[in-house]
Amino acid sequence: MTGIDRLSGSSPLAGTTAATNGDAKSLATNAVGEIGHRVLAWVDASTRTTSAGTGAWSDATGRASNFTPDKGELRRGGDVYDVRGMARDIAGATGATPTQEGELHRALENFTRASVVQLAGLAGASGDRQIAGVRSALDVAAGTHSGSGVEGVIDRLQAATAHLSALNG
C-alpha cells in the first residue's frame, strides 16, 4: 500500500498482479479499436452522415461500439472521447499506480489526437481508405513486442501513435 492509498478513503486497486503480455496486447488493441469507433462516431456526428469508415472499422475490429457522441460534453469542452474513463478501466485491469494511470491517459490522448487527424482528414473517402492508417496502427499495437501490465499497454499505444503520426506527416 502506498502513501496515497493510505490517504484515500477507498480501498487500493484490486488485482495488484500485473496483466500478462497477452493481456497487455489485448487491452492495447481493444483501446485502439474503441478509440477508432469513438472518433468515427464524432466524424459522423459532425457531418450528419454515417461514413463508410464506420462500417469498415467495425469489420476490421470484428465488433461495433455503443459509444454515442455527447454534444453537451463538447459544449463544456470536456473529455468527448471519454479517454479518462478508458484509462481508468485499463488501469484497474492492470493494477496500475496513479502515476501509471496518468501516463496511460496521456498515451491514449496522443493516440486519439493522431486518429482524429487521420479519420477526420479522410472523411468522405472510401471506407477502406479512411481507416487504412488507423488499421495499420492497430497492427503496430498488436505486433509490438513489449512487456506486460500497464507498461506494455502504454508501449503499444506509443508505438501505434508514432506510426500514425508518421503517416499523418
N, C-alpha and C positions, 0 to 999 in steps of 0.2 A: 504494500500500500504506500502510495506517495503522500507527500505533504498536502498536495491538492486534494487527494482523495479524502484525507482526514478532515479537511476544512469543509468539504461538501456534505450536504445533508443526504445526498443519495449514496447508494452503495457503489463500490467500484464496478467497472465494466465487467460484465460476465464474459466468460470464455477467454481467460488470460493466456491460454495457449495460442500461439500464432497459427494462422492458417497455413496449410501446406502450399507447396509451389503450384499444384494443380488448382487449389482454391484461389490463389492469387491470380492465376491466369483467368479463371472463370469470372472472378469478381471484376477484373480489369476489362475483359471483353464484354461482359454484361453492362458495365458502366459506359463503355464506348457505344454499344448498341443503343442503350437508353438515351444517351445524350443525342445521338443521331435522330432518334424518334422525337425528342423534345424540340430540337432545333427545327426539324422539318414541320412539326406542328405549328411553330411560330411563323415559319415561312409561309405556310398555307394560310394561317390566320391573317397575315399582313397582306396577302394577295387575294384573299377571299376565294381561294380555289383549293382543290386538292391536287397537289403536284404529282407528277409521275414518279418523282423521287420517293414519295411516301410509300407507295406500293412496292417499288423496287427495294427500298430499305427493309421493309417487312420481309420480303422474300430473301434478302441477303442475310438477315439476322435470324430468320426462322421464327419470328414472333412479332406480334403487334404490341402497341403500348396503349395504356389507358390514360396517358397524360393529356390534359386539356389546358391550353393557354389561359391564364388568368389576367385579363386586361386590367383589373383593379390593381394587381401586383405590379404591372407595368407602369400604371399611373403613379404608384407610390415609389417607383424606382427601386423596387425590391429584387429579390432573387427569382427572376421569372422562370428560370430553368430548374429551380429547387436543387441547385448543386449542393447547398449546405445540407439538405436532407439526405442526399446521396452519400455525402462524405460521412455523415453521422451513422448511416446504416452500414457502410463498409467498415468504418472504424469499430463499430460494435461487433461485427462479424469477425474481425481480426484481433480484437483486444488491444487496439491502438491506444497510445497515450494521447492526451490532449495536444501535445506538440505534433505528434504524427498525424493526428486528425487535421490540424491546420495545414500541414504540408500536403496532405491528401486533397484538402479543399482547394488549395492553390493549383495542384496538378489538374484537378477536374475543371476548374475555371479556365485554365490555359487551354485545355483541350476543347472546351466549349467555345471559346473565342475563335480558335482556329477552325472549328466546324462551322460556325456561323459564316465566316468569310467564304468558306468553300461551298456550303449548301445554298446560302442566300445568293451568292455571286453567280451560281449556275441555275438559279430558279428559271424555269421556262425551257431548260434543256430537256433532252430525253431523260427518263428515269435513271437509266444506267449511267449516263454521262454525269448527271447531277450528283450521284452518290459515289462515283468511282474513287475519288480521293479519300473519302471517309472510309470506304470499304477497304482500300489499301492500308489505311491507318489501323483498321480493325485487325487486318492480317499482321501488321507490325506488332501490335499489342499481344496477339496470340503467339507470335513467333519469337518474341524477345526472351532470351534466356536470363532469368532473373531469380532472385531469392524468393522467399516465402513471406507470408504475412503482409502487413500493410506496406512495408518497404518494397515488396515485389509488385504490388499493385501500383504504387507510385512510379517505380521504374518503368513499368509497362506503359503507363499513361504518358510519362515524359517522352518515351521513345515514339509513341504514336503521335504526340504533339509535334515533336521535332520533324517527323516525316511529313505531316500535314502542313506544317508551316513552310517547309521547303517547297512543297507543291504550290502553296499559295503565293510564293515568290516574295 
